[in-house]
Amino acid sequence: MKHINQRRGAAITAVVFAVSMLLSTVTAFASGDQGYLALGADLSDSEKATVLDLMDVSNPDDYNVITVTNSEEHKYLDSYISSSEIGTKALSSVLIKENGGNDIHVETQNINYCTTGMYRNALATAGVSGADVTVAGPFEISGTAALVGTIKAYEQMSGETVSDDVIESSVDELTTTGQVGEDIGDTEKAEAIIASVKEDMAENPDMSDSEIEESIQEAAQQADVDISDENVEEISEMLQNLQDSDIDWDNVREQSKSIMENFKGIFDSDEAKGLFARFIAWLKSLL
């Protein structure tokens, strides 16, 4: 299992837990009619009340409720992430509801690192669809408890173990998006670049390494991003790992339609179109 680069920091690490929890819980959602509510075990009564209010939950008994302890976080995550980064308290919580459609809708409350787009992209990679997801903390936090809450919910509902392949792929995508977003100074454009290349890969899952890198560079040009060779390599490595994982490319293709709709402003701007035209001209000049 690939370890998370230490330079990405504790904030990204904590958010990884939230996404992994989300993908596991939503994947299992179809097995039950009610929503699932996963609460951090270290929430005080007042903190729990705050989280429930942020989630607009008036009666927790209306949901399937589970709790997550910090010891369980360490049990599941110590092999992925350093113990010191996991921390000592389980606080973040997640609410999952079926939305009757196909799209993934994500809302965050008091989650201070990961954007809704980062969650949505990673969940689509995991094969999730038709879900409304809310991630919340009692105050500004990153979301540690969320991962293990989903693993517990999934195992209780289905009796199955969460696929290491699915977890690794979604975690890798989330952390790579966050790091590239920091490096280029625009998380939304990082999301757009990765989503665009994933859309290409959904049409051709057997893309070669060089074709993936070309797609990354092309998307960066369209988004008016001066992307470094290091970032291209990071994204390419992450996407190559997706090719080796048990990813539902049909779902990625379907989700890409709505995800890319959110990035029309980035790729359809006059400036982006001009850059794209120059990029195509440059490619033709090479030929």
Phi, psi and omega in degrees: 000132183288133178271150180284133179303131184299330184292346180284341170085167184294329182297313179295318182304315181295321180293328177306319180301317182297314182295316181297322176297315181300311185297324181289317182293315183291324178301324182273353189303325186298345182279354180221155183274337183267164172285165178242135182238116179250120185245138175295132185292339183268009175291131171287171180301317181291323178293321178297319178298321178297314180298314181297322178294318178297328179273357182062041178255111180272331181223100181301336181294347177284352184238163168282114187251132173231160176240156182233130179258159178294327178296325177291324175302313181293323179301317184273332193248349183300332180282348180259319192223149182299145183302323182294328180283333179291325176088192188238359181225142175258110187235322187287156186220158183222139175241129180241131175227144173285137183253001176077000179242216180239336185284162175254124176246128184235136175229140177239145177227119181063029172253116195257010178236303188280136176274163177297326179294322178296317176299311186298316179298315182293322179292323177297320176301325182282355179094011182280144173204160175063044183221142169256126188235131175235124176250130185216150172232161181288341175204185184295109178219177183262333173116038186301313190292343188299319183301307185292329177301320180289319179301316178297315181298316181298313182294322179292322184282320189248343185072012181250159177267139179296132181297126175300324178302312182293315180298311183299316182297315182289320177297315180299317180296316182298311183291324178295316178301315180298317181292314179296320177301319177294318184293320182268352177078021181202098183295323181297320179290327175296317177301316183296316181299311182293319179297321180296316180292323177298324177297318176298318182291329178296328177280333180216079183298346181262021178306140177285167179301318181293324178293323177297315180297321177296321179295322178297312182296322179295315179296321178296319177298315180297327181272003180060048180242128174273089188270140182278160176300325179296317179292321176300317180295319178300310181296316181299316179298317179298316182288328175296324177296325177299321180299330182268003183255167181275064184268138177276093184292334176297319178291320177301316179299316181293315181292330182301330181301314181279326180295313181293335177301327180290343184252014181302321181296330180283315186270344184257004180292156179300322181295317180295319180297322179294318178296320180296318179298318179294325180293317178298319179298321178296317179298318180296326180293329178292328181279000000 
